[in-house]
Amino acid sequence: MGNAADAGDAALLKIETRGAVLTVGLNRPAKRNALNDGIILALRDCFSAIPDDIGAVVIHGVGDHFSSGLDLSELTERDATEGLVHSQMWHRVFDRIQYCRVPVIAALKGAVIGGGLELACAAHIRVAEPSAYFALPEGQRGIFVGGGGSVRLPRLIGVPRMADMMLTGRVYSATEGAAYGFSQYLTEADGALPKALELAERVAANAPLTNFAVLQALPMIAEANPQTGLLMESLMATVAQSDKEAKKRIRAFLDRKTAKVKPT
Ligand SMILES: COc1cc(/C=C/C(=O)SCCNC(=O)CCNC(=O)[C@H](O)C(C)(C)COP(=O)(O)OP(=O)(O)OC[C@H]2O[C@@H](n3cnc4c(N)ncnc43)[C@H](O)[C@@H]2OP(=O)(O)O)ccc1O
């Protein structure tokens, strides 16, 4: 990969602000949004500088696909040492997405393949439309996942299904992706981006401390032993409910100034 100090190619992302929501479009449609060094470094730059007034991010693909994965043309000359550096750079960039200050929602359509699937795994919510399909063709290419997929994806779909994807390279449909716990939402045709934006507006309106707790504490609590997890939960709950934002929101409900919980 280019030097880690290199700047990413900003043109490879289409970044827009819609109120409190930042939309980040992978912008190499002619190459089906294949992830080259320029786009990975641009993602790093983008997720290193989320403006303070942004409350959620939607990541999507410009054109008909989310991403066709690693740009294979960059792999042909790479030796093992370069491969290790490259994979660890991807890990750092995808970690930056997973540990982002605000929720990240992936809107998925068309190809969600290899490294593109690994990128989607780093988001907190995945919304897919019927055109989306998921595959890990690394086996067919003689390689192994290198963008954190072997850590994140089995936690979503389980090791046996992950092993099936990696060994067979079979294409999983959008319906399967939702049924197996990869995507939390399955929309109608062309519905992924609108639904992702709707969800982003909704989560951006949460108290910042609630989102912080869900993004930073929940994954650790869920993986901790039960005693540690319960202690962490109590501490997080105490901090959140002591915050003036929580007091304000609870008062608003008790004074009937805010909406009731109702089915959508
Ligand atoms: C970081 O460390 C790592 C990372 C990884 C990650 C590994 C992977 O991601 S493996 C998966 C690699 N991806 C693929 O094998 C998919 C290949 N693409 C396709 O199968 C198809 O292009 C398609 C996505 C199904 C779309 O088909 P279609 O709409 O018909 O478009 P095409 O005509 O095929 O393509 C148009 C154009 O785009 C080029 N292109 C598409 N995908 C890629 C790609 N992944 N890399 C490079 N280029 C791509 C295609 O060649 C065409 O180019 P033209 O110049 O001919 O127009 C592993 C290990 C690590 O350490």
The ligand as an SDF file (V2000), in Angstrom:
LIG
                    3D

 61 64  0  0  0  0  0  0  0  0999 V2000
   -6.4080   -5.7490    2.7530 C   0  0  0  0  0  0  0  0  0  0  0  0
   -5.8570   -6.9820    2.6870 O   0  0  0  0  0  0  0  0  0  0  0  0
   -6.5140   -7.9300    2.0360 C   0  0  0  0  0  0  0  0  0  0  0  0
   -7.7830   -7.8170    1.4630 C   0  0  0  0  0  0  0  0  0  0  0  0
   -8.3430   -8.8890    0.8090 C   0  0  0  0  0  0  0  0  0  0  0  0
   -9.6150   -8.7910    0.1450 C   0  0  0  0  0  0  0  0  0  0  0  0
   -9.9220   -9.6470   -0.8170 C   0  0  0  0  0  0  0  0  0  0  0  0
  -11.1020   -9.5070   -1.6760 C   0  0  0  0  0  0  0  0  0  0  0  0
  -11.8170   -8.5420   -1.6680 O   0  0  0  0  0  0  0  0  0  0  0  0
  -11.3660  -10.8450   -2.7090 S   0  0  0  0  0  0  0  0  0  0  0  0
  -12.7000  -10.3240   -3.7190 C   0  0  0  0  0  0  0  0  0  0  0  0
  -12.2060   -9.6280   -4.9400 C   0  0  0  0  0  0  0  0  0  0  0  0
  -13.3280   -9.3190   -5.8100 N   0  0  0  0  0  0  0  0  0  0  0  0
  -13.7730  -10.1240   -6.7680 C   0  0  0  0  0  0  0  0  0  0  0  0
  -13.2650  -11.2010   -6.9820 O   0  0  0  0  0  0  0  0  0  0  0  0
  -14.9220   -9.5930   -7.6000 C   0  0  0  0  0  0  0  0  0  0  0  0
  -14.4730   -9.3840   -9.0120 C   0  0  0  0  0  0  0  0  0  0  0  0
  -15.5020   -8.6730   -9.7870 N   0  0  0  0  0  0  0  0  0  0  0  0
  -16.5750   -9.2960  -10.3330 C   0  0  0  0  0  0  0  0  0  0  0  0
  -16.8210  -10.4620  -10.1480 O   0  0  0  0  0  0  0  0  0  0  0  0
  -17.4610   -8.4380  -11.2110 C   0  0  0  0  0  0  0  0  0  0  0  0
  -16.7150   -7.3320  -11.6280 O   0  0  0  0  0  0  0  0  0  0  0  0
  -18.7390   -7.9470  -10.5100 C   0  0  0  0  0  0  0  0  0  0  0  0
  -18.4580   -7.2600   -9.1950 C   0  0  0  0  0  0  0  0  0  0  0  0
  -19.6670   -9.1530  -10.2860 C   0  0  0  0  0  0  0  0  0  0  0  0
  -19.4690   -6.9230  -11.4100 C   0  0  0  0  0  0  0  0  0  0  0  0
  -19.6710   -7.4730  -12.6910 O   0  0  0  0  0  0  0  0  0  0  0  0
  -19.9990   -6.5040  -13.9220 P   0  0  0  0  0  0  0  0  0  0  0  0
  -21.0160   -5.5170  -13.4960 O   0  0  0  0  0  0  0  0  0  0  0  0
  -20.3050   -7.3580  -15.0860 O   0  0  0  0  0  0  0  0  0  0  0  0
  -18.6530   -5.6560  -14.1440 O   0  0  0  0  0  0  0  0  0  0  0  0
  -17.2670   -6.1160  -14.8340 P   0  0  0  0  0  0  0  0  0  0  0  0
  -17.3540   -5.9040  -16.2980 O   0  0  0  0  0  0  0  0  0  0  0  0
  -16.8510   -7.4450  -14.3640 O   0  0  0  0  0  0  0  0  0  0  0  0
  -16.2580   -5.0580  -14.1640 O   0  0  0  0  0  0  0  0  0  0  0  0
  -16.2260   -3.7120  -14.5770 C   0  0  0  0  0  0  0  0  0  0  0  0
  -14.8070   -3.2430  -14.4080 C   0  0  0  0  0  0  0  0  0  0  0  0
  -14.4710   -3.2880  -13.0230 O   0  0  0  0  0  0  0  0  0  0  0  0
  -13.3130   -4.0800  -12.8330 C   0  0  0  0  0  0  0  0  0  0  0  0
  -13.3980   -4.7320  -11.5070 N   0  0  0  0  0  0  0  0  0  0  0  0
  -14.4880   -5.2450  -10.9390 C   0  0  0  0  0  0  0  0  0  0  0  0
  -14.1670   -5.7370   -9.7340 N   0  0  0  0  0  0  0  0  0  0  0  0
  -12.8540   -5.5300   -9.5460 C   0  0  0  0  0  0  0  0  0  0  0  0
  -11.9420   -5.8250   -8.4890 C   0  0  0  0  0  0  0  0  0  0  0  0
  -12.3270   -6.4160   -7.3410 N   0  0  0  0  0  0  0  0  0  0  0  0
  -10.6610   -5.4720   -8.6460 N   0  0  0  0  0  0  0  0  0  0  0  0
  -10.2430   -4.8520   -9.7730 C   0  0  0  0  0  0  0  0  0  0  0  0
  -11.0610   -4.5400  -10.7870 N   0  0  0  0  0  0  0  0  0  0  0  0
  -12.3490   -4.8780  -10.6940 C   0  0  0  0  0  0  0  0  0  0  0  0
  -13.3340   -5.0510  -13.9810 C   0  0  0  0  0  0  0  0  0  0  0  0
  -12.0630   -5.5840  -14.1850 O   0  0  0  0  0  0  0  0  0  0  0  0
  -13.7990   -4.1470  -15.1060 C   0  0  0  0  0  0  0  0  0  0  0  0
  -12.7040   -3.3490  -15.4900 O   0  0  0  0  0  0  0  0  0  0  0  0
  -12.5300   -2.9410  -17.0410 P   0  0  0  0  0  0  0  0  0  0  0  0
  -11.2810   -2.1150  -17.0550 O   0  0  0  0  0  0  0  0  0  0  0  0
  -12.4070   -4.2350  -17.7870 O   0  0  0  0  0  0  0  0  0  0  0  0
  -13.7550   -2.1700  -17.4060 O   0  0  0  0  0  0  0  0  0  0  0  0
   -7.6170  -10.0220    0.7270 C   0  0  0  0  0  0  0  0  0  0  0  0
   -6.3400  -10.1100    1.3100 C   0  0  0  0  0  0  0  0  0  0  0  0
   -5.8020   -9.0530    1.9530 C   0  0  0  0  0  0  0  0  0  0  0  0
   -4.5540   -9.1060    2.5270 O   0  0  0  0  0  0  0  0  0  0  0  0
  1  2  1  0
  2  3  1  0
  3  4  1  0
  3 60  2  0
  4  5  2  0
  5  6  1  0
  5 58  1  0
  6  7  2  0
  7  8  1  0
  8  9  2  0
  8 10  1  0
 10 11  1  0
 11 12  1  0
 12 13  1  0
 13 14  1  0
 14 15  2  0
 14 16  1  0
 16 17  1  0
 17 18  1  0
 18 19  1  0
 19 20  2  0
 19 21  1  0
 21 22  1  0
 21 23  1  0
 23 24  1  0
 23 25  1  0
 23 26  1  0
 26 27  1  0
 27 28  1  0
 28 29  2  0
 28 30  1  0
 28 31  1  0
 31 32  1  0
 32 33  2  0
 32 34  1  0
 32 35  1  0
 35 36  1  0
 36 37  1  0
 37 38  1  0
 37 52  1  0
 38 39  1  0
 39 40  1  0
 39 50  1  0
 40 41  1  0
 40 49  1  0
 41 42  2  0
 42 43  1  0
 43 44  1  0
 43 49  2  0
 44 45  1  0
 44 46  2  0
 46 47  1  0
 47 48  2  0
 48 49  1  0
 50 51  1  0
 50 52  1  0
 52 53  1  0
 53 54  1  0
 54 55  2  0
 54 56  1  0
 54 57  1  0
 58 59  2  0
 59 60  1  0
 60 61  1  0
M  END
$$$$
